[in-house]
Amino acid sequence: YGFINTCLKSLVVEKYGEETWEKLRLQAGVQDSFLTFEVYKDEITMKLVDKACKVLGVPADMVLREFGKYFFEFCKRSGYDHMLRTLGGNLYEFIENLDALHSYLSLSYQASLIEMNAPSFRVEKNEDGSMHLHYYSDRRGLCHIVPGIIGAAALDFFNIEISMKIVNQTEEEERTGKKEHIVFLVTQTPLFPCKERNEFSSSSQCLADSEKQIENQLIKEDLEKAKNANGDRGNSVCPVKKSHWKTLRGIITLGKGKLLRGFDPVYPKTLWIDTKTFCNGLPFHMVFDKELKVKQAGVSIQKIVPGLQTMGICLDQYFRIVHPEVPFTISSIQKFINSQFVFQTRREMMPESWKERPMLELRGQMLWMEPLQCMLYLCSPLLRTLHELEERHMHIADIAPHDVTRDLILLNQQRLAEMELSSQLERKKEELRILSKHLEEEKKKTEALLYAMLPQHVANQLKEGKRVEAGEFKECTILFSDVVTFTNICAQCEPIQIVLMLNSMYLRFDRLTTVHDVYKVETIGDAYMVVGGVPVPVPTHAERVANFALGMIMAAKGVQNPVSGNPIQIRVGIHTGPVLAGVVGEKMPRYCLFGDTVNIASRMESHGVPSKIHLSSSAYQCLKYKNFEITERGEIEVKGKGKMHTYFLIRNKSATENEIMGRP
């Protein structure tokens, strides 16, 4: 179920981070999240465990043991804390009732179409206080989870540390289905000395010592009382030992009425119940002998399985054992006598008119009656909902009034409805998470497009609905470029050829803006405009634009003229000076630069020479001591500006071509 995979994800994220989980799940090829009550293939969990070992560089047994510890805590956090705590008063009882817990949970998880396939546990006490824990599972290779879970439960609930060692690992032959059978030797080490441990455990040695001390004290008090009462007479009195019940009452009253020791039950000499009342009062029970011959059956089970009215028939003719998966023999049943047994009626033995109905399942406990050499099966119908009751043509009246199955069916009907609602909410939550993720991705795309059109801080201000004030920049460097003979090329080519040529050129230029960290202002036709030092002022604006210009000349050689087939030629002009920058327009807002600096930079480009970088005197002043090779052009007549002293930028003496082009 998704609960297991969700726990594994939570463990990885909590201990190793979200990035590790993302890497792990991508390598395993599984989804990011899992629905609690959804059934997933075992292969998904196996893949995650396998990839976790490789990604984290940890052996599989350590990963599984750590997962076992975390799974216990995860179950507690998920609302199963009280349920787990009440399974037993000690570790033996806790393990012994794990199968019963799985049986209960299967009622809830039966909301899905696939039956819960939980592992099974059987525990045996040894004389030295250790235990043998038998673990059965259809899933091979996961046995190392068990020490993690049991160890965490022992420490949390019973304040004891345990060590678990595998003493046997076989393919279980006694159980159908060939389940993996692992036998663990469990040894316990209490964390408290005997004096303190009385509060936490029922250690027989400590209790025996306590009882002995109490009994000795009571005898001593009796002697004192006898001496005081008869001291004047001079008669010697034999001490009278406290009776067993007086001693027991003394023990009970100690410690605020807590019973420190068990009691011996009293049985009547004769069983005061007649056969008819017994079969009516326990309508779902069966008694069978070593040969599986039925000796007795409750009235309701006779009604559902008419063949049981013929006493002496073999039980395995009418039923098969669903859980635990053992052969239908007395010896196998005795071996697993502490487990809950689930029987299912055999379809072929039912009346013809009933064969379309779902088969009835019974769940209960086995009790071996040594004097009679017979087995008593006390059971109830395993029904989860009113719908299942109706499908088997049964009624609430068929179940004894004292049987909690009545309440369980009604309560579970409501619980399943709540779980279905919870499952729907979980699915909707997952759908919303996926939609939110897609929305975030689309948002990033939109922002990337917006940031390509406007500076990021300007775009953010516009998104927030704020007015973007124009800003003055005292010094920046502006570059213009255009394609030589572009008008003639347009006249001789198809429009699509022009578009392809410009796109090829601009893609190269755009990459260079990122390499040299300059801001692309706009493109108009074949004209390309960038600026350094705007919108973020930097002292190296001139060097950045100069390196970008050198890269443009190199990049243009890779773009083909569609008319001649030769590389295109571009003119580049650069000028340094103050500008005013701001956003203009609302429908298609643009970040524009204003001022005479823009005009002069444009004049540098239009009065330039093909495949040359034309510098104004102010740009030259910023670059002359920066390791650039620059040649003087001299005075030229510039339209609208008169005579201007200009220069040509040749190369960067300290940078290679690969560095200029941003290549590795």
C-alpha positions in Angstrom: 0.0 0.0 0.0 1.0 3.6 -0.5 1.5 4.0 3.3 4.7 2.0 3.1 6.1 4.0 0.1 5.1 7.2 1.7 7.0 6.2 4.9 10.1 5.4 2.8 9.9 8.8 1.1 9.5 10.5 4.5 12.6 8.7 5.9 14.8 9.8 2.9 13.5 13.4 2.9 13.8 13.8 6.7 17.3 12.3 7.0 19.0 13.0 3.6 17.0 15.9 2.1 14.5 16.5 -0.8 17.3 16.4 -3.4 18.4 12.9 -2.4 14.8 11.6 -2.6 14.4 13.2 -6.1 17.6 11.6 -7.3 16.6 8.2 -5.8 13.1 8.2 -7.2 14.3 9.2 -10.7 16.8 6.4 -10.7 14.1 4.0 -9.6 11.6 5.4 -12.2 8.7 5.9 -9.7 6.3 8.7 -9.0 6.9 11.4 -6.4 4.0 10.7 -4.1 1.7 7.8 -3.1 -1.9 7.6 -1.9 -2.2 5.9 1.5 -4.9 3.3 0.6 -3.9 2.8 -3.0 -2.3 -0.5 -3.9 1.1 -0.3 -5.6 3.3 -3.1 -7.0 5.9 -4.6 -4.7 8.5 -3.9 -7.4 8.2 -0.1 -6.6 9.2 -0.6 -3.0 12.0 -3.1 -3.9 13.4 -0.6 -6.5 13.3 2.2 -4.0 15.2 0.1 -1.4 17.7 -1.0 -4.0 18.4 2.5 -5.3 18.6 3.8 -1.7 21.4 1.4 -1.0 23.3 2.6 -4.1 22.6 6.3 -3.7 23.4 6.3 0.0 26.2 3.8 -0.2 24.7 1.7 2.7 24.2 -2.1 2.8 20.6 -3.3 2.3 20.3 -4.8 5.8 21.2 -1.5 7.4 18.8 0.4 5.1 16.0 -2.0 6.0 16.8 -1.9 9.7 16.8 1.9 9.7 13.5 1.8 7.7 12.0 -0.6 10.3 12.8 1.9 13.2 11.5 4.8 11.2 8.4 2.8 10.2 7.4 2.3 13.8 7.7 6.0 14.5 5.9 6.9 11.3 3.0 4.6 12.4 2.8 6.3 15.7 2.7 9.7 14.1 0.0 8.5 11.7 -2.4 7.8 14.5 -1.7 4.1 15.4 0.1 4.9 18.7 -2.7 3.8 21.1 -3.5 0.8 19.0 0.1 -0.4 19.1 0.5 0.3 22.9 -2.6 -1.8 23.8 -1.5 -4.9 21.9 0.2 -6.5 24.9 1.6 -5.9 28.4 5.0 -7.3 27.4 7.0 -7.9 24.3 5.9 -11.5 24.0 2.2 -10.5 24.0 2.9 -7.6 21.7 4.5 -9.8 19.0 1.8 -12.5 19.6 -0.9 -10.0 18.7 0.6 -8.5 15.6 -1.3 -10.9 13.4 -4.5 -9.8 15.1 -3.6 -6.2 14.4 -3.0 -7.0 10.7 -6.4 -8.8 10.6 -8.1 -5.7 12.0 -6.4 -3.4 9.6 -7.4 -5.6 6.7 -11.0 -4.6 7.5 -10.1 -1.0 6.6 -7.8 -1.7 3.7 -10.4 -4.0 2.2 -11.9 -0.8 0.8 -9.5 -1.6 -2.1 -10.1 -4.6 -4.3 -6.8 -6.3 -3.4 -6.5 -8.1 0.0 -3.8 -6.9 2.4 -0.9 -9.3 2.1 0.7 -8.7 5.5 3.6 -10.8 7.0 2.8 -13.3 9.8 4.5 -13.7 13.2 4.8 -16.6 15.6 6.7 -16.4 18.9 8.0 -19.1 21.2 9.3 -18.6 24.8 12.6 -20.3 25.8 13.5 -21.4 29.3 16.3 -18.8 29.6 13.9 -15.9 28.9 14.8 -15.5 25.3 12.3 -16.0 22.5 12.3 -17.4 19.0 10.4 -15.2 16.6 9.2 -16.8 13.4 8.6 -14.4 10.6 6.7 -15.4 7.4 6.3 -13.3 4.3 5.6 -13.6 0.6 8.2 -10.8 0.1 11.7 -12.1 0.1 14.6 -10.1 1.3 12.8 -7.7 3.7 13.4 -9.6 6.9 15.9 -7.0 8.2 12.9 -4.6 8.7 11.7 -6.8 11.6 14.6 -6.1 14.0 14.2 -2.4 13.4 10.4 -2.4 14.1 10.5 -4.8 17.1 13.6 -3.1 18.6 11.9 0.3 18.4 8.7 -1.0 19.9 10.5 -2.8 22.8 12.4 0.3 23.7 9.4 2.7 23.4 6.7 0.6 25.0 8.5 -1.8 27.4 11.8 0.1 28.1 14.0 -2.8 27.1 16.7 -3.2 24.6 16.7 -6.3 22.5 19.2 -8.1 20.2 17.8 -10.1 17.3 19.9 -12.7 15.4 18.8 -14.8 12.5 19.2 -18.5 13.6 17.4 -20.1 10.7 16.3 -19.0 7.2 14.4 -21.5 5.1 11.7 -21.9 2.4 8.7 -22.7 4.6 7.4 -26.1 3.5 4.6 -26.4 6.0 2.8 -23.4 4.7 1.2 -23.4 1.3 2.5 -20.6 -0.9 6.2 -21.3 -0.1 6.6 -18.2 2.1 10.0 -17.1 3.3 10.4 -18.3 6.9 13.0 -16.5 9.1 13.6 -17.5 12.7 15.1 -14.8 15.0 16.6 -15.4 18.4 15.4 -12.5 20.6 17.2 -11.6 23.8 16.1 -8.9 26.1 18.0 -6.5 28.3 16.0 -4.3 30.7 17.2 -0.7 31.0 16.2 -0.4 34.8 17.5 -2.2 37.8 15.2 -4.6 39.6 14.0 -2.0 42.2 12.9 0.4 39.5 11.8 -2.1 37.0 8.8 -3.2 39.2 7.0 -0.2 37.8 7.6 -1.1 34.2 7.7 -4.9 34.0 6.4 -8.1 35.6 9.7 -9.7 36.3 9.0 -12.9 38.1 12.2 -12.9 40.2 11.6 -9.3 41.5 8.0 -10.1 42.3 8.9 -13.4 44.0 11.4 -11.5 46.2 8.8 -8.8 47.0 6.2 -11.4 48.0 8.7 -13.3 50.2 9.6 -10.1 52.0 5.9 -9.3 52.6 5.1 -12.8 53.8 8.1 -12.8 56.2 7.0 -9.4 57.5 3.4 -10.6 58.1 4.6 -13.7 60.0 6.9 -11.5 62.1 3.9 -9.2 62.9 1.8 -12.3 63.9 4.5 -13.4 66.3 4.7 -10.0 67.9 0.9 -9.8 68.4 0.9 -13.3 69.9 3.6 -12.4 72.4 1.9 -9.2 73.4 -1.4 -10.9 73.9 0.0 -13.8 76.0 3.0 -12.1 77.7 1.3 -12.0 81.1 0.3 -15.6 81.0 3.8 -16.9 80.3 2.4 -19.3 77.9 4.4 -20.1 74.8 2.5 -19.7 71.5 3.3 -21.4 68.2 3.5 -18.9 65.4 0.6 -19.2 62.9 1.5 -18.6 59.3 -0.6 -16.3 57.2 -3.0 -18.1 54.9 -2.5 -17.8 51.1 -5.5 -15.4 50.7 -4.4 -13.2 53.6 -1.0 -13.0 52.0 -2.5 -12.2 48.6 -4.7 -9.5 50.1 -1.6 -8.0 51.7 0.1 -7.9 48.3 -2.9 -6.5 46.6 -3.2 -3.6 49.0 0.4 -2.6 48.4 1.2 0.0 45.8 -2.2 1.6 45.7 -4.1 -1.6 45.0 -2.0 -2.8 42.1 -2.1 -6.6 41.8 1.5 -7.7 41.8 0.8 -11.4 41.1 -1.7 -13.4 39.1 -4.4 -15.5 40.6 -5.5 -19.2 40.3 -8.9 -19.5 38.6 -11.6 -21.7 40.2 -13.5 -24.1 37.9 -16.9 -25.8 38.7 -16.9 -29.6 39.1 -19.7 -29.8 36.6 -20.3 -27.7 33.4 -23.5 -25.9 34.1 -24.7 -25.5 30.6 -26.7 -27.9 28.4 -25.7 -28.7 24.8 -28.7 -26.9 23.2 -28.0 -23.7 25.0 -24.3 -23.9 24.2 -25.0 -24.3 20.5 -27.5 -21.5 20.5 -25.5 -19.1 22.6 -22.4 -19.7 20.5 -24.0 -20.0 17.0 -20.6 -19.9 15.3 -18.4 -22.6 16.8 -17.1 -26.0 15.8 -15.6 -28.9 17.7 -13.5 -31.5 15.7 -11.1 -34.3 16.6 -7.7 -35.2 15.4 -9.1 -36.7 12.2 -10.9 -33.4 11.6 -14.3 -35.1 12.1 -16.9 -32.6 13.3 -18.3 -33.4 16.7 -20.4 -30.3 17.4 -21.4 -27.1 15.6 -23.3 -23.9 16.4 -26.8 -23.4 15.0 -25.9 -20.4 12.7 -23.0 -22.2 11.1 -25.2 -25.2 10.5 -27.7 -22.9 8.7 -25.0 -21.5 6.4 -23.2 -24.9 5.8 -26.0 -27.5 5.9 -23.5 -30.3 5.6 -22.4 -29.7 9.2 -25.7 -31.2 10.4 -24.3 -34.5 9.5 -22.0 -35.2 12.5 -18.8 -37.0 11.8 -18.1 -35.4 8.5 -14.5 -34.2 7.8 -14.1 -30.4 8.3 -11.7 -30.0 5.5 -14.3 -31.1 3.0 -16.4 -28.0 3.7 -13.7 -25.4 4.7 -10.2 -24.4 3.7 -7.8 -22.4 5.9 -7.1 -18.9 4.5 -5.0 -17.7 7.4 -2.5 -18.7 8.6 -1.5 -20.5 5.4 -1.0 -24.0 6.9 -2.1 -27.5 5.8 -5.4 -28.5 7.2 -4.1 -30.9 9.9 -4.3 -30.9 13.7 -0.5 -30.8 14.1 -0.2 -27.6 11.9 -3.1 -26.0 13.7 -1.6 -26.7 17.1 1.7 -25.2 15.9 0.0 -21.9 15.1 -2.7 -22.2 17.9 -2.0 -18.6 19.1 -2.8 -17.2 15.7 -6.2 -16.1 14.5 -7.6 -18.7 12.1 -9.7 -17.7 9.1 -11.8 -20.4 7.4 -13.5 -20.1 4.1 -16.4 -22.3 2.8 -15.7 -24.5 -0.2 -17.9 -23.4 -3.2 -18.2 -27.0 -4.5 -19.8 -28.2 -1.3 -22.5 -25.5 -1.1 -26.0 -26.1 -2.4 -26.4 -25.4 -6.1 -28.5 -22.3 -5.5 -25.9 -20.8 -3.3 -22.9 -21.2 -5.6 -23.2 -17.7 -7.0 -22.9 -16.1 -3.6 -19.5 -15.0 -2.2 -18.1 -17.7 0.1 -18.4 -17.1 3.8 -15.3 -16.6 5.9 -15.1 -17.3 9.6 -12.4 -15.8 11.9 -11.6 -16.9 15.4 -9.3 -18.8 17.8 -8.5 -22.4 18.3 -8.5 -24.1 21.7 -7.1 -27.5 22.2 -9.1 -29.6 24.7 -6.6 -32.2 26.0 -9.1 -34.4 28.0 -11.3 -34.8 24.9 -8.5 -34.8 22.4 -10.6 -32.3 20.4 -10.1 -28.8 19.0 -12.7 -26.0 19.7 -12.9 -23.3 17.0 -14.7 -20.2 18.5 -15.4 -17.9 15.6 -17.5 -15.2 14.1 -18.4 -14.4 10.4 -15.7 -12.2 8.9 -17.9 -9.5 7.5 -16.8 -5.9 6.9 -19.9 -4.1 5.6 -23.7 -4.5 5.4 -23.3 -5.1 1.7 -21.2 -8.2 2.4 -23.9 -9.4 4.9 -26.6 -9.0 2.2 -24.5 -10.8 -0.4 -24.4 -13.9 1.7 -28.1 -13.7 2.4 -27.4 -13.2 6.1 -28.9 -10.9 8.7 -27.7 -9.2 11.9 -30.0 -11.6 13.8 -27.8 -14.6 12.6 -25.0 -13.2 14.8 -25.3 -13.6 18.6 -26.2 -10.5 20.5 -23.0 -10.7 22.6 -20.8 -11.0 19.5 -19.1 -7.7 18.8 -19.2 -8.5 15.0 -22.6 -6.9 15.0 -21.1 -3.6 16.2 -18.0 -4.0 14.0 -20.1 -4.3 10.8 -22.1 -1.2 11.6 -19.1 0.8 12.7 -16.9 -0.3 9.9 -19.6 0.7 7.4 -19.3 4.2 8.6 -15.5 3.9 8.8 -15.2 2.7 5.2 -17.4 5.6 4.1 -15.1 8.0 6.0 -12.0 6.3 4.5 -13.4 6.6 1.0 -14.0 10.3 1.6 -10.5 10.6 3.0 -9.2 8.7 -0.1 -11.0 11.1 -2.4 -9.6 14.1 -0.5 -6.1 12.6 -0.8 -6.6 12.1 -4.5 -7.8 15.7 -4.9 -4.9 16.9 -2.8 -2.5 15.0 -5.1 -4.2 16.4 -8.2 -3.9 19.9 -6.7 -0.2 19.3 -5.9 0.4 18.2 -9.5 -1.6 21.2 -10.9 0.3 23.5 -8.5 3.6 22.0 -9.8 2.6 22.5 -13.4 1.4 26.0 -12.5 4.8 26.8 -11.0 6.6 25.5 -14.1 4.4 27.7 -16.3 4.9 30.6 -14.0 8.7 30.1 -14.4 8.3 30.1 -18.1 6.2 33.2 -18.0 8.7 34.9 -15.8 11.6 33.9 -18.0 9.8 35.4 -21.0 9.0 38.6 -19.0 12.6 38.9 -17.8 13.8 38.5 -21.4 11.7 41.6 -22.3 12.4 43.7 -19.2 15.0 43.9 -16.4 14.1 41.6 -13.5 13.7 44.3 -10.9 11.5 46.3 -13.3 9.4 43.3 -14.2 8.9 42.5 -10.5 7.7 46.0 -9.8 5.2 45.9 -12.7 3.9 42.5 -11.4 3.3 44.0 -8.1 1.4 46.9 -9.7 3.9 49.5 -8.8 4.8 52.5 -10.9 8.3 52.2 -12.3 10.1 55.5 -12.1 12.7 56.5 -14.7 16.3 56.3 -13.5 19.3 58.4 -14.5 22.6 56.6 -15.1 25.6 58.9 -15.0 27.8 56.6 -17.1 27.1 53.5 -19.2 28.3 52.1 -22.5 25.9 51.6 -25.4 26.5 49.4 -28.5 24.7 49.4 -31.9 25.3 47.0 -34.7 23.7 46.4 -38.1 24.2 44.1 -41.2 26.2 45.6 -44.1 24.1 45.9 -47.3 21.1 44.5 -45.5 18.7 46.5 -47.8 20.2 44.8 -50.9 20.0 41.4 -49.3 16.3 41.9 -48.5 15.6 42.9 -52.1 17.2 39.7 -53.5 15.9 37.1 -51.0 12.6 35.6 -49.9 11.3 36.9 -46.5 11.8 33.5 -44.9 15.5 33.6 -45.8 15.9 36.9 -44.1 14.1 35.7 -41.0 16.3 32.6 -40.8 19.5 34.6 -41.3 18.6 37.2 -38.6 17.4 34.4 -36.2 20.7 32.6 -36.6 22.6 35.8 -36.0 20.6 36.9 -33.0 20.7 33.6 -31.3 24.5 33.8 -31.3 24.4 37.4 -30.0 21.8 36.6 -27.3 24.1 33.9 -25.9 27.0 36.4 -25.8 24.9 38.8 -23.7 24.7 36.1 -21.0 28.5 35.4 -21.4 29.5 39.1 -20.9 26.5 40.1 -18.7 25.3 43.0 -20.7 21.6 44.0 -21.2 20.0 43.6 -24.6 17.8 46.6 -25.1 16.1 45.8 -28.4 16.4 44.7 -32.0 14.8 46.6 -34.9 15.2 44.8 -38.2 19.0 44.2 -38.6 19.9 46.6 -35.8 21.0 45.1 -32.4 21.3 47.3 -29.3 22.9 46.4 -26.0 24.1 48.4 -22.9 26.5 47.9 -20.1 26.0 49.5 -16.7 22.2 49.6 -17.1 19.9 48.6 -15.4 22.5 47.6 -12.8 25.4 50.0 -12.6 28.8 48.4 -12.8 32.3 50.0 -13.1 33.4 47.5 -15.8 30.5 48.4 -18.3 32.9 49.5 -21.0 35.1 46.3 -20.9 32.0 44.1 -20.9 30.5 45.8 -24.0 33.9 45.8 -25.7 34.3 42.1 -25.2 30.8 41.5 -26.4 31.5 43.5 -29.5 34.6 41.4 -30.3 32.4 38.3 -29.8 29.8 39.7 -32.2 32.4 40.1 -35.0 33.6 36.5 -34.4 30.0 35.1 -34.2 28.9 36.9 -37.4 31.4 34.8 -39.4 29.3 31.8 -38.7 26.2 33.3 -40.3 25.8 32.9 -44.1 24.7 35.6 -46.5 21.7 34.1 -48.4 22.6 36.0 -51.5 26.4 35.4 -51.8 26.8 32.4 -49.6 29.7 34.1 -47.8 29.7 35.1 -44.1 27.8 38.2 -43.4 29.5 41.4 -42.3 28.4 43.7 -39.5 29.3 47.2 -38.4 29.5 47.9 -34.6 29.5 51.3 -32.9 30.2 52.0 -29.2 29.8 55.2 -27.1 30.0 55.9 -23.4 28.0 58.5 -21.6 25.0 59.3 -19.4 21.4 58.1 -20.1 17.9 58.2 -18.7 16.2 54.8 -18.6 12.6 53.8 -17.9 9.6 51.8 -19.0 7.3 53.2 -21.7 3.9 51.9 -22.8 1.4 49.7 -21.0 0.2 47.2 -23.7 3.7 46.2 -24.7 5.9 47.9 -22.2 9.6 48.3 -23.1 12.6 49.3 -21.1 14.1 52.2 -23.2 17.1 54.4 -23.0 17.0 58.1 -23.7 19.6 60.8 -24.2 22.3 62.0 -26.5 24.5 59.0 -25.7 22.0 56.8 -27.6 22.3 59.1 -30.7 26.1 59.2 -30.7 26.3 55.3 -30.3 24.0 55.0 -33.3 26.1 57.5 -35.3 29.2 55.4 -34.4 27.6 52.4 -35.9 26.3 54.1 -39.1 29.7 55.8 -39.7 31.5 52.6 -39.0 33.4 50.2 -41.3 32.3 46.6 -42.1 33.7 44.0 -39.7 35.1 46.8 -37.5 34.2 48.1 -34.0 34.0 51.9 -34.1 34.7 53.7 -30.8 33.9 57.2 -29.7 36.5 59.2 -27.8 34.7 58.7 -24.5 34.6 54.9 -25.0 38.3 55.0 -25.9 39.1 56.8 -22.7 37.4 54.0 -20.7 39.2 51.3 -22.5 42.7 52.6 -23.2 44.3 51.3 -20.0 42.3 47.9 -20.0 44.5 45.6 -22.1 42.7 46.3 -25.4 44.4 46.9 -28.7 43.0 50.1 -30.2 43.9 52.0 -33.3 43.2 55.6 -34.0 40.9 56.4 -37.0 41.2 60.2 -36.6 38.7 62.9 -37.1 35.5 62.2 -39.2 32.5 64.2 -40.0 29.5 62.8 -38.0 26.0 63.7 -39.1 24.4 66.2 -36.6 27.6 66.2 -34.5 30.2 67.7 -36.7 33.8 66.5 -36.4 34.6 63.8 -33.9 37.8 62.0 -33.1 37.2 58.2 -33.2 39.0 54.8 -32.9 38.8 51.2 -33.9 38.8 48.3 -31.3 41.1 45.5 -32.6 41.3 42.9 -29.9 41.6 42.1 -26.2 45.2 41.4 -25.5 44.5 39.4 -22.3 41.7 37.2 -23.4 41.6 34.2 -25.9 39.0 33.7 -28.6 37.4 30.9 -26.5 37.1 33.2 -23.5 35.5 35.9 -25.6 33.1 33.4 -27.2 32.3 31.8 -23.8 33.5 28.4 -25.0 35.2 25.9 -22.6 
